[in-house]
Amino acid sequence: MMSPLLEIDNLGVTFSTRRGLVEALRGVSLSLQPGEMLGLVGESGSGKSVTGFAVTGLLDKAGRITAGRVKFRGQDITRASGAELRNLHGANMAMIFQNPRAALNPIRTVGAQIADAVLSHRRLSKQEARAEALKLLRAVQIRDPDRRLDAYPHELSGGMCQRVMIAIAISCNPSLLIADEPTTGLDVTTQKVVMDLLARIVAERGMTTILITHDLGLAAHYCRRVVVMEQGRLVEEGAPQTLFRAPQHAYTKRLVASSPTATSRVGDLVPADEALPVVEVKDRPTPAPGTPPLLDVQHVVKRFDDGAAAVADFSMTVAAGESVGLVGESGSGKSTTARMICRLIDPSAGDILFDGYSIAKLPARDFHRSPLRKEIQIVFQDPHESLNPRFTAFDCIAHPLLRLTGLRPGDALRSRVEECADRVGLPRELLSRFPHQLSGGQKARIGIARAIACRPRLLVLDEPTAALDVSVQAVVLQLLDRLRREDNLAFLFVSHDLNVVRMMCSRTIVLRAGGIVEQGESLALFANPQTDYTRELVEAIPHIGSPASLLPA
Amino acid sequence: MGTIGATLIRTGRRFLSSLPALFGVLVFTFLLMRVLPGDPAVFFASGPSAGNEEIEVVRRQLGLDRSLPEQLGIYLYDVGRGNLGRSMMTGQPVAKDLRQRLPASLELTLTALVIALIAAVPLGVLAALRPNSLIDHGVRLFCSLGVCVPTFVSGLLLIYVFYYLLGLAPDPTGRIDVFASVPPARTGFLMVDFLLAGDVEGWWAAARQLMLPAFTMALFVIAPLARITRASMLVSLGSDFVRTARSIGLSRWQIVVTYALRNAILPVITIAGIVFSTMLGANVLVEKVFSWPGVASYALDALLVSDYAPVQGFVLLMASIFVAVNLLVDVLYGIADPRATVV
């Protein structure tokens, strides 16, 4: 057995915040063999990123290592001086960060930034550094590397920015590479390409890697050993095959259960004792023949000012109580389509019929005065950003009632808001709180309560769980599914997460570059995609549960 | 090439869009002057003993007997031809007065701004590097003092210390010693004219004369510049790309200057533009204390005697400078931030 490259021994990290000291890591011990790729998984706040920052000495000023040691090649780096750390950084250990665009200097060309990294540890001339940067861009397989040298980060896509970040990280051939959520926020297909590239590069160069991620599938797919973290502690460790197939620790079990897979159903995501009671759904009378569908979108087009079409000739129908999924990569036009349907923006051409009435001609600016506004409501992507920070939870839910239903402040309003809160499982005592005093899951519930407050018939959900941890997502999805069945709500569910759409929607539409690629019954569509594009999307999802990926590689 | 073209187009568009504002300023000042109390005809009639008839004659000469719209029309027509009217006070065309006095104000304000920036940016950076440290509190104290002491007080204090007590500064009146020979006025900027004339001794005398008023003005504006530098440096230093820079082991200098400060300087450019415009118009106190022959003191004198034309001319000049400075800021921003040309 070789001596480990990295040894973390009983590491403790504390952050000083306004509310006092917060323990972020409590007694974390780990060791890494050279050449290994370790997966570090957990939900937000579990301390997985803090572990990465503590190892590389990049903790914020507020964070302090209070206990334990981090030994890199036998040297304790928690006691290293600034100069020693600077020599380690880049040359011996490097990091790849989440949100690659923010991680790059916005006003410096990517070539210059790579050259900076090269020059910080090697004595080269400017020209040599530039040539080296070009070589690195080739290594991360950027198209047109000569031209990209002089590009700024905002001129590159997210995936390309992450490639540049990888180029920077590997510029001095470090022996330890820590990738902190390297593909979060990227499309699945881009994620696959970037992760494959990263895995190949670290294998070729013999780098030891820690992959920090919230995505169990990703960790299972790329790592031989996975460590699960919860609240600053390591709770379980093992090979992904055994760990995810037969989790031992309660938290791991829960995490595995709530991660949507190719076969999971909404009801399975939450442990039985926490699941919502099943509601009896009465069979609804089938609508009389000739009744128009609830939503009928006819040949809708959205052109931008420069004439480029974001959505070209999009048609669909949604029946009352039906749930339709809209999937596609970023830039496919799915959000634009959803916004046109909920009348936040105007289509350039085509018609939208709601209940048989044309609503496309009403300008989006005036639609809030239409009686149909309360029939079509929206749940937004980011529960943190989409709530007014100066409104309490009560105000947030009451606002559409005041604006759209003519309820006045008083007992009737209060009881209606409390009813909505009850329905989404938001404790009443939280209604007086402001968004920053609530958790992500609670804010998501407020967003849903706000949307159902006016008893709409169509709910447009724009990536409603993209910003949530899987365990919270599981609960929210279950809640949404139940609300839909109770109220006979129709859903237009926009998401990039195919597994979620498969569970939530009976029918799915696949969009690409503003046009419909494929549509059909969700189960059939994902089990047997008819087009290459859908197949590519489906295959790009890393799985934990499917037997195929559990076979030893 | 493309970026230069884009910058030019943007600049042109910004200029055109500012014309309505300039026109509004023109009309508004005209009306404001008419509303203010004071009758120029009474003031400029030959003497206190002048009779009603005499006043009437002056009034007719000045065109003040006509209706307001008529006066406005004539005024706009004249301004359109570049004629800003004649000052009753100096007896010269206003345009000529302003042309003579503007370089004095510009020279003083520019020097003050440069001094303020040289002081404020490092102070702000130091404060941001160690927030809530002794340095940070020291910078905060210094800034507070700079803002809360009025310029006429700090000006007099500086005169007292550097002229009266230490004798380092020259007689604090005007741009140059009255007995010194003035170089041929080519640009109006004494510092430049002396250099063009090759008169180093004269240049040094003018520079010494400039220092006290410039420092007085700079003291007053160091605070906003240092504070915005500090705030924007704090954001920059906490950003992801600075963390990236640390993660690859760049030197401290490179992290602070090339990565953090280069990004943090963008809002400082904007504030510096606003500060400059404000200083130019609001430095009348400094000009008065140091008997500086600038445009602001000229406008104040005119206002006190209800001399319409110079005040209107001054306001128009200030508005134009404000537009020009904003354009300049815009162009600088486009150069400093590659994203700006796209947005």
Interface residues (C-beta under 8 A of the other chain):
Chain A: T56 L58 D60 L85 R86 N87 L88 H89 G90 A91 A94 M95 F97 N99 A102 A103 L104 N105 P106 I107 R108 D116 A117 S120 H121 Y152 H154 M165 I168 A169 S171 C172
Chain B: G238 S239 D240 F241 R243 T244 A245 R246 S247 I248 G249 L250 S251 Q254 T258 Y259 R262 N263 A336 D337 P338 R339 V342
